[in-house]
Amino acid sequence: MIRASFVQDSWAVVALYVWRRNPMNNRVSQEGRRTRVRGGLAVGAAVLLAGVLVGCDTTTDSDGDFIPDFYETYYGWDASNADENGNSTLDGDEDHDSDGLTTRSEVVDYPRAHGGLGLNPTDPDVDIDGLNDGDEVINYRTNPFNPDTDGDGLNDHDEVSYQTNPFKPDSDGDGLNDGDEVHLYGTEPLGTDTDEDRLSDPDELFGYGTDPRKPDTDFDGLSDYTEVFNLETDPTNPDTDGDTFSDGDELNFYRTNPLDRNSHP
């Protein structure tokens, strides 16, 4: 009978093998950056069980360096030498890719703690999101296999840069996800009212048709909020009544009614 731990370990290793060799996982995106396609794992799913049945031993550690022989052989290391570079540090305690995680923690500890695949000890940023695996695992607790942990269209690196929450698609709770605020609308993902005109960003975008980045969308000298709630003039039209005098001028200089075409200087 195949031991459960053996099945789990073999499953992970064969998946990793397929992952690394599937050409879909090295596709070049429009931005010119290599992107791993999560769907590529599905291509390898059919051979995972076959890898288990072959009898891959992913637990034996002949040299006692905390890296199973299978991984050492796979990555081209010496499974019979616990300290290959002779620096008095066991190979499992080395950080081969300088990502802040020891090789032992990448290939053994991480999959045991989280299930599924281990990390690649020769690649400092497995998901290519701009954050190294160590920072994702230790500092930010984001998913090192997913460049966008919360799926909001803003990758984990950018979330750290914008100081948004990589676990919440809508960090400020205004109804717009962080990715759309940054990339689509140009609004502040940590503020519900980017232009501070007392109209929330989603209300401006979807309710009044005003620009959430400009407190006076139509440049008539009246704030969007004033036009919407105090005057009932059109915040997207500088001359609501069409009398050739701007709403701001009618109200502030001529004291005429900006809603009455016949009321003008």
Backbone bond lengths (Angstrom), bond angles and torsions (degrees), N, CA, C in turn:
res aa  C-N    CA-C-N  psi(-1)  N-CA   C-N-CA  omega(-1)  CA-C   N-CA-C  phi
1 M - - - 1.468 - - 1.532 109.09 -
2 I 1.306 116.22 137.77 1.464 120.59 178.89 1.519 109.64 -80.69
3 R 1.332 116.11 128.11 1.459 120.23 -178.58 1.537 110.39 -66.92
4 A 1.367 114.76 146.46 1.471 119.12 -178.21 1.515 111.34 -59.55
5 S 1.346 116.52 -42.86 1.462 119.20 -178.66 1.523 110.46 -64.49
6 F 1.334 115.91 -34.71 1.456 120.01 178.75 1.522 110.42 -66.09
7 V 1.326 115.31 -42.47 1.461 119.87 179.25 1.517 110.32 -62.37
8 Q 1.318 115.59 -45.36 1.468 119.62 -178.75 1.520 110.68 -62.68
9 D 1.319 117.08 -46.29 1.452 120.53 -178.76 1.522 111.03 -64.60
10 S 1.329 116.98 -43.55 1.454 119.92 -178.60 1.522 111.02 -65.26
11 W 1.312 114.59 -41.38 1.475 119.73 176.69 1.524 110.06 -53.62
12 A 1.321 116.21 -48.41 1.462 120.41 -177.72 1.517 111.52 -64.88
13 V 1.315 116.79 -42.69 1.458 119.61 -176.12 1.516 111.83 -67.26
14 V 1.335 117.04 -46.08 1.460 119.53 -179.63 1.523 110.19 -64.58
15 A 1.343 116.26 -37.69 1.469 119.27 176.76 1.522 110.07 -61.29
16 L 1.317 116.34 -42.22 1.455 120.71 179.17 1.520 110.29 -63.32
17 Y 1.338 115.28 -40.53 1.462 119.85 179.18 1.522 110.21 -60.55
18 V 1.328 117.02 -48.12 1.456 121.38 -179.08 1.523 110.42 -64.97
19 W 1.332 114.78 -41.63 1.478 120.58 178.89 1.530 111.06 -54.83
20 R 1.312 116.02 -47.91 1.460 119.87 -175.40 1.518 112.16 -69.40
21 R 1.339 116.69 -26.75 1.448 119.08 -174.83 1.530 114.62 -104.01
22 N 1.295 116.84 -2.72 1.451 119.49 179.01 1.532 109.15 -79.02
23 P 1.340 118.81 118.45 1.467 120.48 -177.55 1.510 113.48 -59.79
24 M 1.344 117.65 -22.90 1.466 119.73 178.26 1.514 111.17 -62.30
25 N 1.324 116.72 -25.39 1.458 119.72 -175.67 1.518 112.43 -84.97
26 N 1.317 117.34 4.62 1.455 120.96 177.65 1.519 110.86 -126.67
27 R 1.347 115.34 27.96 1.452 120.83 179.79 1.524 109.66 -70.68
28 V 1.336 116.21 145.39 1.461 120.76 178.79 1.516 108.67 -94.36
29 S 1.325 116.40 127.48 1.461 120.89 -178.88 1.514 110.17 -81.46
30 Q 1.356 116.56 173.69 1.454 121.03 179.06 1.513 111.01 -62.97
31 E 1.325 116.88 -26.42 1.457 120.19 179.47 1.517 111.18 -80.87
32 G 1.333 116.95 0.19 1.454 119.97 178.46 1.499 113.94 82.62
33 R 1.338 117.08 9.46 1.453 119.94 -179.44 1.520 109.72 -104.57
34 R 1.324 116.56 141.00 1.452 121.16 178.09 1.520 108.50 -66.90
35 T 1.316 116.44 129.71 1.458 121.41 -177.05 1.514 110.20 -124.51
36 R 1.323 116.62 128.82 1.451 119.60 175.22 1.515 108.95 -84.01
37 V 1.295 116.02 131.59 1.452 121.19 -179.28 1.514 108.75 -93.18
38 R 1.345 115.25 118.06 1.456 118.25 -178.24 1.519 111.57 -59.31
39 G 1.319 116.32 -30.80 1.452 119.79 178.67 1.509 112.34 -62.63
40 G 1.338 117.35 -18.26 1.448 120.83 179.31 1.512 112.54 -61.69
41 L 1.308 116.83 -27.73 1.465 119.37 177.79 1.516 111.09 -62.99
42 A 1.324 116.31 -34.37 1.459 119.35 -179.33 1.524 111.18 -62.84
43 V 1.348 116.17 -32.48 1.454 119.62 179.63 1.514 110.31 -62.43
44 G 1.330 115.61 -35.46 1.457 118.35 -178.36 1.504 114.65 -86.17
45 A 1.339 117.61 -7.46 1.458 119.94 -174.47 1.522 111.88 -59.97
46 A 1.330 116.55 -35.99 1.461 119.89 -176.05 1.512 113.14 -66.06
47 V 1.345 117.04 -24.34 1.462 118.82 -177.58 1.513 112.68 -99.18
48 L 1.330 118.28 -1.95 1.454 120.14 -177.01 1.524 111.18 -63.34
49 L 1.322 116.91 -49.11 1.448 120.30 -178.83 1.521 110.55 -62.80
50 A 1.337 115.89 -36.67 1.457 119.62 177.68 1.522 110.15 -60.22
51 G 1.345 116.63 -39.02 1.456 120.20 179.10 1.511 111.57 -63.94
52 V 1.330 116.79 -35.80 1.457 120.74 177.93 1.523 110.54 -66.92
53 L 1.342 115.48 -44.33 1.454 119.86 -175.82 1.526 112.10 -69.38
54 V 1.341 116.09 -24.01 1.457 118.72 177.63 1.520 110.05 -63.92
55 G 1.328 116.79 -28.47 1.455 120.16 176.53 1.514 113.59 98.92
56 C 1.320 117.01 33.74 1.465 119.92 177.95 1.525 109.90 -63.53
57 D 1.301 116.94 123.97 1.465 121.53 177.95 1.520 107.93 -92.72
58 T 1.312 116.12 107.34 1.470 120.22 -177.12 1.523 111.87 -109.66
59 T 1.308 117.07 20.58 1.466 119.99 179.39 1.525 113.14 -118.63
60 T 1.332 117.92 -29.26 1.465 120.35 -177.92 1.517 111.19 -64.17
61 D 1.324 115.50 133.31 1.464 122.47 179.43 1.528 107.46 -128.94
62 S 1.306 116.61 86.97 1.468 121.75 -171.40 1.517 113.56 -61.63
63 D 1.328 117.64 -38.53 1.461 119.35 -175.52 1.524 113.19 -96.54
64 G 1.326 117.40 1.07 1.459 120.53 175.39 1.514 114.83 66.59
65 D 1.333 116.81 32.23 1.472 119.66 -178.96 1.516 112.69 -99.66
66 F 1.337 116.43 10.38 1.462 123.44 178.37 1.527 113.32 73.42
67 I 1.346 116.81 13.69 1.462 120.63 171.94 1.521 106.95 -120.19
68 P 1.321 118.99 117.37 1.469 120.30 178.19 1.530 111.45 -54.94
69 D 1.322 115.27 146.05 1.461 120.96 -176.97 1.528 112.08 -54.10
70 F 1.336 116.47 -38.47 1.457 119.31 -177.00 1.523 111.02 -57.35
71 Y 1.329 116.79 -45.44 1.460 120.70 -179.69 1.518 110.92 -66.51
72 E 1.323 117.31 -41.16 1.469 119.89 -179.39 1.521 110.58 -62.24
73 T 1.317 115.90 -42.83 1.463 119.67 178.94 1.525 110.40 -65.61
74 Y 1.320 115.07 -42.52 1.462 119.62 -178.57 1.524 111.71 -60.92
75 Y 1.324 117.36 -42.04 1.458 121.14 -178.26 1.529 113.27 -88.74
76 G 1.332 116.81 4.38 1.455 119.99 175.66 1.510 114.60 81.83
77 W 1.330 116.52 22.99 1.453 120.01 178.58 1.533 109.86 -98.79
78 D 1.331 115.27 167.83 1.464 121.45 -177.47 1.525 109.45 -89.25
79 A 1.329 116.25 110.97 1.461 120.80 -177.50 1.518 112.87 -75.82
80 S 1.327 116.36 -2.51 1.468 119.51 179.49 1.519 112.13 -108.59
81 N 1.325 117.13 3.32 1.467 121.42 -178.07 1.523 108.42 -127.14
82 A 1.312 116.28 113.27 1.462 121.00 -175.38 1.524 113.25 -75.37
83 D 1.333 117.26 -17.05 1.463 121.06 -178.23 1.526 108.04 -138.07
84 E 1.308 115.91 78.27 1.457 120.40 -171.81 1.525 113.36 -62.87
85 N 1.304 118.00 -37.95 1.463 118.54 -177.53 1.523 112.97 -91.80
86 G 1.319 116.90 2.51 1.455 121.09 173.72 1.509 115.18 64.23
87 N 1.334 117.32 32.35 1.472 119.85 -178.85 1.519 112.61 -102.98
88 S 1.327 115.07 15.99 1.471 121.95 178.70 1.534 113.36 67.05
89 T 1.315 116.35 19.60 1.462 121.78 174.38 1.516 108.40 -119.58
90 L 1.325 116.44 128.01 1.459 119.33 178.70 1.532 110.30 -59.70
91 D 1.336 115.69 145.05 1.460 119.89 -177.34 1.530 111.81 -56.26
92 G 1.317 117.13 -36.06 1.457 119.78 179.65 1.514 113.24 -66.81
93 D 1.339 116.05 -22.72 1.461 120.00 179.27 1.522 112.51 -94.35
94 E 1.328 116.53 0.17 1.464 120.62 175.14 1.527 109.19 -78.73
95 D 1.321 114.88 158.70 1.470 120.51 172.93 1.526 105.98 -113.16
96 H 1.314 116.38 86.24 1.456 121.22 -171.75 1.526 113.48 -62.16
97 D 1.317 117.87 -31.48 1.468 119.54 -178.49 1.521 113.62 -107.32
98 S 1.335 116.24 8.12 1.476 121.60 175.59 1.527 112.59 55.08
99 D 1.333 115.91 42.20 1.460 119.24 179.55 1.519 112.85 -104.80
100 G 1.326 116.72 5.21 1.456 119.75 179.12 1.508 113.89 93.56
101 L 1.331 117.23 1.78 1.457 121.79 177.66 1.526 109.15 -122.47
102 T 1.313 116.99 137.41 1.451 119.08 175.30 1.523 109.48 -70.25
103 T 1.313 114.84 157.30 1.464 119.12 179.14 1.523 110.78 -60.91
104 R 1.309 115.84 -37.90 1.470 120.08 177.92 1.529 110.66 -59.17
105 S 1.317 116.20 -43.50 1.460 118.87 -177.84 1.529 111.36 -69.63
106 E 1.333 117.18 -29.42 1.458 119.68 -179.05 1.524 112.57 -74.60
107 V 1.343 116.64 -44.52 1.468 118.52 -173.29 1.517 114.00 -94.90
108 V 1.346 117.59 -19.53 1.467 119.76 -177.15 1.521 112.20 -117.12
109 D 1.318 117.04 -55.88 1.467 120.40 -172.80 1.524 112.95 -68.97
110 Y 1.349 117.36 -43.47 1.466 119.21 -176.68 1.526 112.18 -61.99
111 P 1.337 118.88 -51.01 1.474 116.89 179.35 1.514 113.65 -64.36
112 R 1.337 118.08 -29.81 1.463 119.44 177.33 1.517 111.04 -67.95
113 A 1.310 116.07 -37.69 1.471 120.48 -177.61 1.527 112.41 -78.05
114 H 1.318 116.39 -34.90 1.458 119.92 -171.96 1.519 113.61 -113.17
115 G 1.315 117.29 -11.64 1.455 119.69 -176.15 1.517 110.62 77.34
116 G 1.312 116.02 162.00 1.458 119.84 176.18 1.514 113.07 78.58
117 L 1.315 115.66 -142.40 1.455 121.42 -172.36 1.522 112.57 -78.10
118 G 1.346 113.84 150.71 1.447 119.42 168.29 1.516 108.38 -86.59
119 L 1.328 116.37 167.37 1.451 120.93 178.34 1.521 110.36 -82.60
120 N 1.297 116.47 163.04 1.460 121.90 178.64 1.527 108.55 -87.39
121 P 1.343 118.32 113.19 1.464 120.28 -176.63 1.518 114.07 -74.48
122 T 1.338 117.15 -0.23 1.462 120.40 177.27 1.529 111.92 -111.56
123 D 1.327 116.97 4.13 1.463 121.99 -178.96 1.530 108.06 -127.99
124 P 1.322 118.68 112.00 1.468 120.15 -175.11 1.528 114.42 -70.96
125 D 1.320 117.55 -17.60 1.465 120.84 -178.03 1.518 108.33 -138.84
126 V 1.316 116.71 85.01 1.458 122.04 -171.81 1.524 112.32 -60.37
127 D 1.332 117.94 -41.13 1.467 119.61 -176.12 1.525 113.23 -93.87
128 I 1.320 116.52 3.06 1.468 122.89 175.34 1.528 111.93 54.14
129 D 1.320 116.73 46.98 1.466 119.61 179.08 1.525 112.22 -104.68
130 G 1.337 116.51 2.63 1.453 119.38 178.86 1.515 114.22 94.97
131 L 1.339 116.86 -5.89 1.461 121.91 174.91 1.519 107.77 -110.41
132 N 1.331 117.61 131.58 1.454 116.63 179.16 1.525 110.32 -74.20
133 D 1.319 114.69 159.98 1.463 119.91 -172.98 1.527 111.96 -58.82
134 G 1.322 116.61 -37.36 1.458 119.36 -179.84 1.514 112.30 -61.62
135 D 1.323 116.57 -44.65 1.463 120.01 178.47 1.527 110.77 -63.44
136 E 1.322 116.22 -40.63 1.467 118.52 -179.57 1.523 111.50 -64.46
137 V 1.322 116.39 -43.84 1.459 120.05 -176.19 1.526 111.98 -76.03
138 I 1.321 117.08 -43.53 1.467 120.88 -171.78 1.526 112.93 -91.85
139 N 1.322 117.30 -47.89 1.464 120.33 -171.14 1.533 114.08 -89.92
140 Y 1.331 116.46 -43.76 1.456 118.85 -172.98 1.520 113.70 -106.03
141 R 1.328 117.48 -16.13 1.471 123.77 179.75 1.534 111.61 60.54
142 T 1.321 116.53 25.09 1.454 120.62 175.89 1.525 109.55 -82.23
143 N 1.322 115.91 171.79 1.458 121.28 -177.57 1.527 109.82 -84.88
144 P 1.327 117.94 113.09 1.464 119.57 -176.61 1.523 113.59 -71.40
145 F 1.343 117.45 -8.65 1.456 121.27 176.86 1.524 112.42 -96.40
146 N 1.323 116.81 -8.03 1.463 120.98 -175.96 1.523 109.03 -126.29
147 P 1.323 118.55 116.53 1.474 119.47 -178.04 1.521 114.17 -64.82
148 D 1.329 116.73 -18.60 1.463 121.46 -179.60 1.530 107.72 -131.64
149 T 1.322 115.81 86.99 1.465 121.00 -171.44 1.516 112.85 -56.20
150 D 1.334 118.18 -41.92 1.467 119.86 -176.72 1.525 113.55 -96.19
151 G 1.339 116.84 2.06 1.460 120.28 174.72 1.511 115.33 63.86
152 D 1.343 117.13 33.36 1.461 119.75 -177.08 1.524 113.47 -100.52
153 G 1.332 116.28 6.12 1.456 118.98 179.77 1.518 113.97 88.60
154 L 1.325 117.05 -0.95 1.463 122.23 177.20 1.524 106.38 -117.03
155 N 1.342 117.23 115.99 1.452 117.44 -174.50 1.526 111.66 -68.84
156 D 1.310 114.92 164.46 1.464 120.27 -172.64 1.529 112.08 -58.85
157 H 1.322 116.94 -39.19 1.467 119.79 178.55 1.524 110.53 -60.29
158 D 1.329 116.70 -45.81 1.465 119.94 -179.61 1.531 111.42 -67.48
159 E 1.315 116.83 -33.87 1.469 119.18 176.97 1.530 109.93 -62.05
160 V 1.315 116.04 -41.51 1.467 119.62 177.12 1.525 109.91 -63.28
161 S 1.335 116.60 -42.31 1.465 120.89 -179.38 1.525 111.79 -64.26
162 Y 1.327 117.10 -42.27 1.471 121.58 -179.26 1.524 112.34 -84.02
163 Q 1.327 115.52 -5.51 1.469 122.86 -178.89 1.531 111.66 63.43
164 T 1.324 116.25 27.27 1.453 120.58 173.60 1.524 109.14 -83.44
165 N 1.313 115.98 172.91 1.457 120.71 -177.85 1.524 109.84 -91.74
166 P 1.350 117.81 114.04 1.467 119.97 -176.73 1.520 113.72 -70.27
167 F 1.347 116.83 -3.74 1.462 121.10 178.20 1.526 112.18 -106.40
168 K 1.339 117.00 -3.76 1.458 121.31 -179.79 1.524 109.25 -122.86
169 P 1.320 118.36 118.07 1.467 119.96 -179.98 1.532 113.24 -60.90
170 D 1.315 117.35 -27.53 1.467 121.78 -178.79 1.522 107.90 -126.49
171 S 1.322 115.59 87.71 1.467 120.39 -171.97 1.519 113.11 -61.90
172 D 1.335 118.08 -37.30 1.468 119.68 -177.16 1.518 113.16 -94.66
173 G 1.326 117.05 -0.31 1.460 120.27 175.66 1.510 115.36 65.18
174 D 1.336 116.81 29.18 1.469 118.54 -178.10 1.521 113.14 -96.87
175 G 1.335 117.23 4.31 1.452 120.40 178.94 1.511 114.20 94.20
176 L 1.345 117.01 -2.99 1.456 121.49 176.88 1.525 107.62 -113.61
177 N 1.333 117.71 130.21 1.459 116.29 -179.39 1.527 110.49 -74.90
178 D 1.312 114.77 158.40 1.463 120.80 -172.41 1.523 112.38 -58.88
179 G 1.325 116.67 -41.07 1.457 119.94 -179.36 1.516 112.20 -61.70
180 D 1.328 116.91 -43.32 1.460 120.06 178.66 1.526 111.23 -66.17
181 E 1.318 117.06 -38.90 1.466 119.51 -179.89 1.525 111.14 -62.10
182 V 1.319 116.14 -42.60 1.462 120.04 -177.33 1.522 112.09 -77.72
183 H 1.317 117.20 -48.57 1.461 120.69 -170.49 1.526 114.55 -92.53
184 L 1.321 117.93 -29.26 1.458 120.66 -173.98 1.527 113.46 -102.59
185 Y 1.334 116.21 -48.01 1.460 119.47 -173.78 1.524 114.16 -100.59
186 G 1.325 117.56 -18.84 1.460 120.13 -177.78 1.506 113.35 69.82
187 T 1.333 116.42 23.31 1.457 120.86 179.24 1.525 110.55 -93.47
188 E 1.305 115.98 173.54 1.459 122.53 -176.51 1.532 109.44 -86.42
189 P 1.340 117.51 116.20 1.474 118.99 -177.49 1.522 113.90 -72.48
190 L 1.324 116.73 -8.11 1.465 120.31 177.96 1.521 111.92 -113.13
191 G 1.320 116.65 13.69 1.460 120.68 178.30 1.508 110.23 -141.32
192 T 1.311 117.25 134.52 1.466 120.20 -176.80 1.529 112.50 -80.54
193 D 1.336 116.97 -13.96 1.469 120.91 -178.44 1.524 107.45 -136.12
194 T 1.323 115.95 86.90 1.465 121.83 -172.17 1.520 112.82 -57.60
195 D 1.335 118.13 -44.98 1.471 120.58 -176.17 1.524 112.91 -91.82
196 E 1.324 116.37 2.99 1.470 122.36 175.85 1.522 112.67 55.06
197 D 1.336 115.53 41.73 1.466 119.12 178.29 1.525 112.20 -103.03
198 R 1.327 115.90 10.37 1.463 123.89 178.53 1.530 113.46 76.08
199 L 1.324 116.81 9.28 1.460 121.56 170.40 1.522 106.91 -111.54
200 S 1.322 117.69 127.92 1.458 119.59 -177.77 1.527 110.35 -67.04
201 D 1.319 115.04 155.68 1.463 119.93 -178.81 1.528 112.51 -56.28
202 P 1.344 119.60 -49.14 1.472 117.68 179.61 1.521 113.10 -64.87
203 D 1.347 118.28 -33.26 1.464 119.63 177.22 1.518 110.83 -64.50
204 E 1.327 115.97 -39.50 1.463 118.87 178.89 1.521 111.30 -66.45
205 L 1.334 115.23 -42.74 1.462 119.58 -176.58 1.519 112.81 -70.35
206 F 1.319 116.20 -46.38 1.455 120.15 -170.18 1.524 114.75 -110.57
207 G 1.325 116.33 -12.10 1.458 119.09 -179.13 1.511 113.31 -101.78
208 Y 1.341 116.00 -51.35 1.451 120.22 -173.41 1.523 113.73 -108.35
209 G 1.326 117.08 -11.03 1.457 120.21 -179.65 1.508 113.55 71.84
210 T 1.329 116.39 18.24 1.459 121.12 179.26 1.526 110.36 -89.14
211 D 1.308 115.45 170.31 1.457 121.42 -178.86 1.527 108.99 -91.09
212 P 1.332 117.96 115.52 1.467 119.78 -177.33 1.521 113.97 -68.95
213 R 1.331 116.20 -4.07 1.469 119.85 178.64 1.525 112.11 -101.19
214 K 1.336 116.52 -4.77 1.463 120.80 -177.83 1.526 109.58 -127.89
215 P 1.317 118.36 122.36 1.468 120.23 179.62 1.523 112.92 -67.27
216 D 1.341 116.45 -22.57 1.469 120.76 177.66 1.527 106.71 -128.37
217 T 1.309 115.91 87.47 1.462 121.48 -172.10 1.521 113.04 -58.05
218 D 1.324 118.05 -42.03 1.470 120.67 -175.19 1.525 113.52 -96.34
219 F 1.329 116.64 6.30 1.479 121.73 175.75 1.529 112.80 53.76
220 D 1.324 115.91 42.64 1.460 118.59 178.57 1.518 112.61 -102.23
221 G 1.322 116.71 5.94 1.456 120.01 178.70 1.512 113.50 90.13
222 L 1.324 116.61 3.07 1.461 121.33 178.55 1.533 108.29 -121.56
223 S 1.307 116.23 135.17 1.464 118.28 -179.66 1.524 110.04 -68.68
224 D 1.333 114.81 154.74 1.459 119.19 178.60 1.522 111.21 -57.41
225 Y 1.324 116.36 -41.09 1.459 120.32 -178.79 1.528 110.57 -61.50
226 T 1.331 116.41 -45.18 1.464 121.26 -179.88 1.525 111.12 -60.27
227 E 1.335 115.25 -43.07 1.463 118.64 -179.17 1.525 111.55 -65.91
228 V 1.335 115.99 -40.39 1.466 119.66 -176.41 1.522 111.84 -73.24
229 F 1.332 116.92 -47.42 1.464 119.48 -170.69 1.523 115.66 -100.91
230 N 1.316 117.57 -25.37 1.463 118.70 -176.75 1.530 113.38 -102.16
231 L 1.326 116.98 -38.46 1.462 120.33 -172.96 1.521 113.44 -108.73
232 E 1.304 116.85 -23.70 1.461 123.34 -174.93 1.521 111.98 61.46
233 T 1.320 115.81 27.47 1.453 120.84 171.54 1.527 108.51 -84.75
234 D 1.319 116.15 172.06 1.458 121.53 -176.99 1.532 109.16 -86.45
235 P 1.335 117.89 114.11 1.462 119.39 -177.03 1.528 113.50 -73.01
236 T 1.342 116.47 -5.40 1.466 119.63 178.33 1.526 111.95 -107.24
237 N 1.339 116.46 2.68 1.465 121.21 -178.60 1.525 108.46 -131.08
238 P 1.319 118.95 116.95 1.471 120.07 -176.57 1.532 113.74 -67.42
239 D 1.331 116.59 -17.05 1.471 120.63 179.93 1.530 108.30 -131.29
240 T 1.334 114.61 83.67 1.462 120.02 -172.76 1.524 113.06 -58.00
241 D 1.355 117.46 -42.99 1.469 119.51 -175.75 1.525 113.53 -91.15
242 G 1.336 116.34 0.45 1.456 119.67 175.03 1.506 115.63 67.19
243 D 1.340 118.33 31.19 1.464 120.69 -178.59 1.526 112.54 -99.79
244 T 1.315 115.90 13.65 1.481 125.46 178.82 1.529 113.47 74.66
245 F 1.303 116.98 4.82 1.463 120.46 175.90 1.537 107.43 -114.18
246 S 1.312 116.30 130.17 1.477 118.94 -176.45 1.520 110.56 -66.12
247 D 1.313 114.01 153.33 1.462 119.24 179.76 1.522 111.02 -57.23
248 G 1.311 116.60 -40.90 1.460 120.05 -179.42 1.512 112.21 -64.01
249 D 1.334 116.86 -43.04 1.462 120.47 179.54 1.532 110.76 -66.34
250 E 1.330 115.71 -41.15 1.465 117.29 -179.95 1.523 111.41 -61.51
251 L 1.321 115.40 -41.13 1.460 119.00 -176.34 1.522 112.11 -78.50
252 N 1.321 116.87 -43.18 1.457 120.09 -170.48 1.523 114.57 -90.51
253 F 1.339 117.43 -27.91 1.468 119.06 -175.59 1.528 113.12 -112.24
254 Y 1.332 116.47 -43.63 1.460 119.14 -172.95 1.526 112.97 -98.67
255 R 1.326 116.39 -12.03 1.463 121.46 -178.85 1.517 111.90 57.15
256 T 1.328 116.41 31.73 1.462 120.62 176.67 1.525 109.15 -97.90
257 N 1.314 116.36 172.49 1.455 121.51 -176.60 1.539 111.18 -90.04
258 P 1.305 118.07 113.31 1.474 119.99 -177.36 1.516 113.19 -71.05
259 L 1.346 117.37 -4.33 1.455 120.79 178.08 1.536 112.62 -103.07
260 D 1.349 115.87 -1.69 1.465 120.25 -177.11 1.520 109.21 -120.21
261 R 1.303 115.66 113.19 1.474 120.79 -177.35 1.522 112.39 -60.79
262 N 1.299 116.22 -27.37 1.468 120.37 -178.46 1.532 112.90 -87.13
263 S 1.333 114.52 -5.18 1.467 118.20 178.28 1.523 108.54 -101.53
264 H 1.337 114.88 100.74 1.458 119.38 -178.49 1.533 108.07 -155.27
265 P 1.289 117.99 167.38 1.492 120.39 -177.13 1.521 111.20 -62.17
